[in-house]
Amino acid sequence: MNILYIDGGNALHENHMYPYYGGVYRELLKLASITTHQGFINNINTILACQTNNIDCIIYGVGYFAHGDAKWFGKVEGLAEINIPIICMLHKPQSMLEKKIEFCKINNVNLIVDSQCTYKEFELITGIPAIRIPFTATPKYFIPRPHISKNYDIGFSGALHGSGKIQGPTADLRTRIKTLLDAQPRYNVFWNGSDSVNTRIPLVEQYASKINECKIWLSTTGPMLDVGPRYYEVALSKTMLFCNEMLEANGDVFKDGITCVTFKNNLSDFEEKLEYYVKNNEKRNEISENAYNLVSGNYTWKHMAESLLNKIGEIQNGET
């Protein structure tokens, strides 16, 4: 299959600030013939005219929808008229959602891909079929490392989402957890939380190894109650995932007491559950094993790319 993959800037590189932007793309490179265009397009025919092979499908990637300029989400000359599948990997719904939805409608898009359960809403709003392909992880970096000792009881790395970035029951959740952990010196805690990108662990390998050093890794939902790749990174590392209470946003993958452990957003059960699972090696390892088996067998970036190609094949065959 020949695919034209349209994205923005350098978002597809593994060393991008958010490497998951190119997670599906890097796997598609192994499974299909990909022509990449990074940047704004106002006429699709000028791009297609330069191709030596016929293009079977056009994908607008996550990095395209991460842009903050409204011009990226207007009418693309010639796009609505072409007779091949057009896929849009919708991203950052907190920014210009109406523009992004309109882009899909006026350009006659065939399929919307969303990383969250909001794909159902987008399908209803647009009348365009939508599927969910979560932001997951790769076993290239995130693997069990039995030679690394579990030096920490619990670990965390990431943005604190302060300054009112999150409203509602999860407001300042990560800061509240840090305050709680600071009051319990009996736990050995790895904490690398900050809203500054300068404090981030510089290499993916270092970050992945740090997850391996922890018995438990903390991950919480994002600004839109979204579930990011960290959930899957932890599962592939065979470290127990500890996260705020599961909503529909988490789908069927992360279930309390089976593939993760959840706590209430008001933290009323946080300490009790943390203490139990820090001490209970057998139960903690059982949950980690369950999560690893499920994600490694069904939810890596490779699985997501294969799922997308299967869906494109259904569109080509008129099955959807």
C-alpha positions as CSV (number, residue, x, y, z in Angstrom):
1,M,0.0,0.0,0.0
2,N,1.3,3.5,-1.0
3,I,0.5,6.1,1.7
4,L,1.0,9.8,1.7
5,Y,1.6,10.8,5.3
6,I,1.2,14.5,6.0
7,D,2.4,15.8,9.3
8,G,3.9,19.0,10.9
9,G,7.4,20.1,11.6
10,N,9.8,17.5,13.0
11,A,7.0,15.7,15.0
12,L,7.8,12.3,13.5
13,H,11.3,12.0,14.8
14,E,12.0,9.8,17.8
15,N,13.8,12.7,19.5
16,H,10.8,15.0,19.3
17,M,9.6,16.3,22.7
18,Y,6.6,14.0,22.3
19,P,7.9,10.9,20.5
20,Y,4.5,9.3,20.6
21,Y,3.5,11.7,17.8
22,G,5.3,9.4,15.4
23,G,4.5,6.1,17.0
24,V,2.1,4.8,14.4
25,Y,4.1,6.4,11.6
26,R,7.4,4.6,12.5
27,E,5.6,1.2,12.4
28,L,3.8,2.0,9.1
29,L,7.3,2.6,7.6
30,K,7.9,-1.2,8.1
31,L,4.5,-2.3,6.8
32,A,3.7,0.0,3.8
33,S,5.4,2.3,1.3
34,I,5.2,5.8,2.9
35,T,5.8,9.1,1.3
36,T,6.1,11.8,3.9
37,H,5.2,15.5,3.7
38,Q,5.9,17.7,6.7
39,G,4.2,21.0,6.5
40,F,1.2,23.0,5.5
41,I,-0.6,22.1,2.3
42,N,-3.3,24.2,0.6
43,N,-3.6,22.1,-2.6
44,I,-3.3,18.3,-2.5
45,N,-2.9,18.0,-6.3
46,T,0.5,19.8,-6.2
47,I,1.8,17.1,-3.9
48,L,0.2,14.1,-5.7
49,A,1.6,15.4,-9.0
50,C,5.1,14.9,-7.7
51,Q,4.6,11.2,-6.8
52,T,6.1,8.5,-9.0
53,N,3.6,5.9,-7.6
54,N,-0.1,6.1,-7.3
55,I,-1.1,7.0,-3.8
56,D,-3.7,4.6,-2.2
57,C,-4.4,6.5,1.0
58,I,-3.7,9.9,2.6
59,I,-3.1,10.2,6.4
60,Y,-3.0,13.5,8.2
61,G,-0.9,12.6,11.3
62,V,-1.1,13.7,15.0
63,G,1.6,16.3,14.5
64,Y,-0.6,18.0,11.9
65,F,-3.4,18.4,14.3
66,A,-1.1,19.6,17.0
67,H,-0.6,22.9,15.2
68,G,-2.0,26.1,16.7
69,D,-2.5,28.0,13.5
70,A,-6.1,28.0,12.1
71,K,-4.8,28.1,8.6
72,W,-3.9,24.4,8.9
73,F,-7.6,23.5,9.2
74,G,-9.2,25.1,6.2
75,K,-10.2,23.8,2.8
76,V,-7.5,21.9,1.0
77,E,-7.9,22.3,-2.8
78,G,-8.6,19.0,-4.5
79,L,-8.8,16.9,-1.3
80,A,-12.6,16.4,-1.2
81,E,-12.6,15.3,-4.9
82,I,-10.0,12.5,-4.8
83,N,-11.2,8.9,-4.8
84,I,-8.9,7.4,-2.2
85,P,-9.3,7.1,1.6
86,I,-8.4,10.1,3.7
87,I,-7.6,9.6,7.3
88,C,-7.3,12.2,10.0
89,M,-5.6,11.5,13.3
90,L,-7.4,14.1,15.4
91,H,-5.3,15.5,18.3
92,K,-5.5,18.2,21.0
93,P,-9.3,18.7,21.1
94,Q,-8.8,21.4,23.7
95,S,-7.5,23.7,20.9
96,M,-9.6,24.8,17.9
97,L,-11.8,21.6,18.0
98,E,-14.5,23.2,15.8
99,K,-11.9,24.1,13.2
100,K,-10.5,20.6,13.2
101,I,-13.9,19.0,13.0
102,E,-14.8,21.4,10.1
103,F,-11.5,20.4,8.4
104,C,-12.7,16.8,8.4
105,K,-16.1,17.6,7.0
106,I,-15.2,20.1,4.2
107,N,-12.4,17.9,2.9
108,N,-14.5,14.8,2.7
109,V,-12.5,12.7,5.2
110,N,-13.3,9.0,5.3
111,L,-12.1,8.2,8.8
112,I,-11.3,10.0,12.0
113,V,-8.7,8.4,14.4
114,D,-8.8,9.5,18.0
115,S,-6.6,8.3,20.9
116,Q,-9.4,8.7,23.5
117,C,-13.0,7.5,23.9
118,T,-14.1,10.9,22.4
119,Y,-14.0,9.1,19.0
120,K,-17.6,8.3,19.6
121,E,-18.5,12.0,20.0
122,F,-16.6,12.9,16.9
123,E,-18.4,10.3,14.9
124,L,-21.8,11.7,16.0
125,I,-20.8,15.3,15.4
126,T,-19.4,14.8,11.9
127,G,-21.2,11.7,10.6
128,I,-17.7,10.4,9.7
129,P,-16.7,6.9,10.9
130,A,-14.2,7.1,13.8
131,I,-12.0,4.6,15.6
132,R,-9.9,4.7,18.6
133,I,-6.1,4.1,18.4
134,P,-4.6,4.9,21.8
135,F,-1.3,6.5,22.3
136,T,0.7,3.4,23.4
137,A,4.4,2.4,23.5
138,T,7.1,0.3,21.9
139,P,9.0,-2.7,23.3
140,K,12.0,-1.2,21.6
141,Y,12.6,0.8,24.8
142,F,9.9,-0.3,27.3
143,I,10.7,-3.8,28.4
144,P,11.2,-5.7,31.6
145,R,14.7,-5.4,32.9
146,P,15.1,-8.1,35.6
147,H,18.7,-7.1,36.2
148,I,17.6,-3.7,37.5
149,S,16.8,-3.6,41.2
150,K,13.5,-2.1,42.4
151,N,15.2,0.7,44.3
152,Y,12.1,2.8,44.7
153,D,8.6,2.1,46.1
154,I,6.9,4.5,43.8
155,G,8.0,6.8,40.9
156,F,6.7,9.6,38.8
157,S,8.0,11.8,36.0
158,G,6.1,14.4,34.0
159,A,4.4,17.7,34.0
160,L,2.5,18.8,37.2
161,H,-0.3,20.5,35.2
162,G,-0.3,23.4,37.6
163,S,-1.6,27.0,37.1
164,G,-5.2,25.9,36.7
165,K,-4.4,23.8,33.6
166,I,-6.8,21.1,34.8
167,Q,-10.2,21.9,36.4
168,G,-12.7,19.7,38.2
169,P,-11.9,16.6,40.4
170,T,-8.4,16.1,39.1
171,A,-7.3,19.8,39.6
172,D,-3.8,19.9,41.0
173,L,-3.9,16.1,41.4
174,R,-0.2,15.5,40.9
175,T,0.8,18.3,43.3
176,R,-1.6,17.0,45.9
177,I,0.0,13.5,45.5
178,K,3.4,15.0,46.0
179,T,2.4,16.7,49.2
180,L,0.9,13.5,50.5
181,L,4.1,11.5,49.7
182,D,6.3,14.2,51.3
183,A,4.4,13.6,54.5
184,Q,5.2,9.9,54.4
185,P,9.0,9.5,54.7
186,R,8.8,5.8,55.0
187,Y,8.4,5.5,51.3
188,N,11.4,5.6,48.9
189,V,10.1,7.9,46.2
190,F,11.5,8.9,42.8
191,W,9.9,12.2,41.8
192,N,10.7,14.2,38.7
193,G,7.6,16.4,38.5
194,S,7.8,19.9,37.0
195,D,6.1,22.1,34.4
196,S,9.5,23.0,33.0
197,V,10.7,20.9,30.1
198,N,14.3,21.5,31.3
199,T,13.8,18.9,34.1
200,R,12.7,16.1,31.8
201,I,14.8,12.9,31.7
202,P,16.8,13.5,28.4
203,L,16.9,10.0,27.0
204,V,14.1,7.6,26.5
205,E,16.4,4.7,27.6
206,Q,17.1,6.5,30.9
207,Y,13.4,7.2,31.5
208,A,12.5,3.6,30.7
209,S,15.1,2.2,33.0
210,K,13.9,4.5,35.8
211,I,10.4,2.9,35.5
212,N,12.1,-0.4,35.9
213,E,13.7,0.8,39.2
214,C,10.3,1.3,40.8
215,K,7.9,-1.2,42.3
216,I,5.0,1.2,41.4
217,W,4.7,4.0,38.8
218,L,2.2,6.8,39.1
219,S,0.3,8.0,36.1
220,T,-2.7,10.3,36.1
221,T,-5.1,11.5,33.4
222,G,-4.2,14.6,31.4
223,P,-5.8,18.0,30.9
224,M,-8.8,16.5,29.0
225,L,-9.0,13.5,31.3
226,D,-7.0,11.8,28.6
227,V,-4.9,8.7,28.9
228,G,-1.4,9.1,27.5
229,P,1.4,6.7,26.5
230,R,2.8,6.4,30.0
231,Y,0.1,3.9,31.0
232,Y,1.3,1.6,28.3
233,E,5.0,2.3,28.9
234,V,4.6,1.2,32.5
235,A,2.7,-2.0,31.5
236,L,5.4,-3.0,29.0
237,S,8.0,-2.4,31.8
238,K,6.3,-4.9,34.2
239,T,6.0,-2.2,36.8
240,M,2.7,-1.8,38.5
241,L,0.6,1.1,37.2
242,F,-1.0,3.2,39.9
243,C,-3.5,5.8,38.5
244,N,-6.5,7.8,39.4
245,E,-9.9,6.2,39.1
246,M,-10.8,4.7,35.8
247,L,-13.4,6.3,33.7
248,E,-14.6,5.4,30.2
249,A,-11.5,7.1,28.9
250,N,-9.4,4.1,29.7
251,G,-11.5,1.6,27.7
252,D,-11.1,-2.1,28.4
253,V,-7.3,-2.2,28.9
254,F,-6.7,-0.8,32.4
255,K,-8.9,-2.3,35.0
256,D,-8.6,-1.8,38.8
257,G,-7.0,-4.9,40.5
258,I,-6.4,-6.7,37.2
259,T,-4.0,-4.6,35.1
260,C,-3.6,-1.6,37.3
261,V,-4.6,-0.2,40.7
262,T,-6.7,2.9,40.9
263,F,-7.2,5.5,43.6
264,K,-9.9,8.1,44.1
265,N,-9.4,11.7,42.8
266,N,-9.8,13.0,46.3
267,L,-6.9,10.7,47.4
268,S,-9.0,9.2,50.3
269,D,-7.7,5.7,49.6
270,F,-4.3,6.6,48.1
271,E,-2.2,5.8,51.2
272,E,-4.0,2.6,52.1
273,K,-3.6,1.2,48.6
274,L,0.0,2.4,48.2
275,E,1.0,0.7,51.5
276,Y,-0.7,-2.5,50.6
277,Y,0.9,-2.9,47.2
278,V,4.3,-1.8,48.3
279,K,4.3,-4.6,50.8
280,N,2.4,-7.2,48.8
281,N,4.9,-8.4,46.2
282,E,2.9,-11.3,45.0
283,K,-0.3,-9.3,44.2
284,R,1.7,-6.4,42.7
285,N,3.6,-8.7,40.4
286,E,0.4,-10.5,39.4
287,I,-1.1,-7.2,38.2
288,S,2.1,-6.2,36.5
289,E,2.2,-9.5,34.7
290,N,-1.4,-9.2,33.6
291,A,-0.8,-5.7,32.2
292,Y,2.4,-6.8,30.4
293,N,0.7,-9.8,28.7
294,L,-2.3,-7.7,27.6
295,V,-0.4,-4.8,26.2
296,S,2.6,-6.6,24.7
297,G,0.2,-9.0,22.9
298,N,-2.3,-6.5,21.7
299,Y,-1.5,-2.8,22.2
300,T,2.0,-1.9,21.0
301,W,2.5,0.7,18.3
302,K,2.9,-2.2,15.8
303,H,-0.5,-3.5,16.7
304,M,-1.9,0.0,16.3
305,A,-0.4,0.4,12.8
306,E,-1.7,-3.0,11.7
307,S,-5.2,-2.1,13.0
308,L,-5.1,1.2,11.0
309,L,-4.0,-0.6,7.8
310,N,-6.8,-3.1,8.3
311,K,-9.3,-0.3,8.6
312,I,-8.0,1.4,5.5
313,G,-8.4,-1.9,3.7
314,E,-12.1,-2.1,4.8
315,I,-12.7,1.5,3.4
316,Q,-11.1,0.5,0.1
317,N,-13.3,-2.5,-0.1
318,G,-16.4,-0.5,0.7
319,E,-16.9,-2.3,4.0
320,T,-17.3,0.8,6.1
